[in-house]
Amino acid sequence: MRSLGPLLLVVVLTGACEPAEPPAHQRVIGGDPRLGRTVAAVYGCTACHDIPGIGQATGTVGPSLGAFGMRAYIAGRLPNRPAMLTSWLRDPPAIDPATAMPALGLSESEARHVAAFLYTLR
């Protein structure tokens, strides 16, 4: 009889590479988490935030986004829901003029992809 140990290890390790599926209330229509990871890297989000899954420098200006999908609020006070997060990512100062987070010029689809990625962070 063969041992299942090595096969089980491969399954566990490859499964860890896939983004976690967020709960239904955090699913972003038209958002692709893999594209969102790429968009976040291209726009340099790690200049201010520590973001797991993006292998670049980790910023410390903004909060770590490591467990973003488990947070109840965006920026400490906005309900953490897909429509709000997408709006926030597109233009944070329009929602909170006192925020230090700049508007980076994300398109609607780019913001949906980044939101979908952030919700996989648990």
WOPE-V950877 format. One record per residue. N is the residue number from 1. RES is the residue in one letter. D_FIRST is the distance of its C-alpha to the first C-alpha in whole Angstrom. Layout:
# WOPE-V950877
n=N res=RES d_first=D_FIRST
n=N res=RES d_first=D_FIRST
This chain:
# WOPE-V950877
n=1 res=M d_first=0
n=2 res=R d_first=4
n=3 res=S d_first=7
n=4 res=L d_first=9
n=5 res=G d_first=12
n=6 res=P d_first=14
n=7 res=L d_first=14
n=8 res=L d_first=15
n=9 res=L d_first=18
n=10 res=V d_first=19
n=11 res=V d_first=19
n=12 res=V d_first=21
n=13 res=L d_first=23
n=14 res=T d_first=24
n=15 res=G d_first=25
n=16 res=A d_first=28
n=17 res=C d_first=30
n=18 res=E d_first=31
n=19 res=P d_first=34
n=20 res=A d_first=33
n=21 res=E d_first=35
n=22 res=P d_first=38
n=23 res=P d_first=39
n=24 res=A d_first=41
n=25 res=H d_first=45
n=26 res=Q d_first=44
n=27 res=R d_first=43
n=28 res=V d_first=45
n=29 res=I d_first=47
n=30 res=G d_first=47
n=31 res=G d_first=45
n=32 res=D d_first=42
n=33 res=P d_first=40
n=34 res=R d_first=39
n=35 res=L d_first=43
n=36 res=G d_first=44
n=37 res=R d_first=42
n=38 res=T d_first=44
n=39 res=V d_first=47
n=40 res=A d_first=47
n=41 res=A d_first=46
n=42 res=V d_first=49
n=43 res=Y d_first=52
n=44 res=G d_first=51
n=45 res=C d_first=50
n=46 res=T d_first=48
n=47 res=A d_first=52
n=48 res=C d_first=52
n=49 res=H d_first=49
n=50 res=D d_first=46
n=51 res=I d_first=43
n=52 res=P d_first=39
n=53 res=G d_first=38
n=54 res=I d_first=41
n=55 res=G d_first=41
n=56 res=Q d_first=45
n=57 res=A d_first=47
n=58 res=T d_first=47
n=59 res=G d_first=50
n=60 res=T d_first=52
n=61 res=V d_first=55
n=62 res=G d_first=53
n=63 res=P d_first=50
n=64 res=S d_first=47
n=65 res=L d_first=45
n=66 res=G d_first=41
n=67 res=A d_first=41
n=68 res=F d_first=44
n=69 res=G d_first=42
n=70 res=M d_first=42
n=71 res=R d_first=46
n=72 res=A d_first=49
n=73 res=Y d_first=51
n=74 res=I d_first=52
n=75 res=A d_first=54
n=76 res=G d_first=55
n=77 res=R d_first=57
n=78 res=L d_first=56
n=79 res=P d_first=53
n=80 res=N d_first=50
n=81 res=R d_first=50
n=82 res=P d_first=49
n=83 res=A d_first=53
n=84 res=M d_first=54
n=85 res=L d_first=51
n=86 res=T d_first=52
n=87 res=S d_first=56
n=88 res=W d_first=56
n=89 res=L d_first=54
n=90 res=R d_first=56
n=91 res=D d_first=59
n=92 res=P d_first=59
n=93 res=P d_first=63
n=94 res=A d_first=64
n=95 res=I d_first=62
n=96 res=D d_first=62
n=97 res=P d_first=65
n=98 res=A d_first=65
n=99 res=T d_first=61
n=100 res=A d_first=60
n=101 res=M d_first=58
n=102 res=P d_first=60
n=103 res=A d_first=59
n=104 res=L d_first=57
n=105 res=G d_first=58
n=106 res=L d_first=55
n=107 res=S d_first=55
n=108 res=E d_first=54
n=109 res=S d_first=51
n=110 res=E d_first=50
n=111 res=A d_first=51
n=112 res=R d_first=49
n=113 res=H d_first=46
n=114 res=V d_first=46
n=115 res=A d_first=46
n=116 res=A d_first=43
n=117 res=F d_first=42
n=118 res=L d_first=43
n=119 res=Y d_first=42
n=120 res=T d_first=38
n=121 res=L d_first=39
n=122 res=R d_first=38
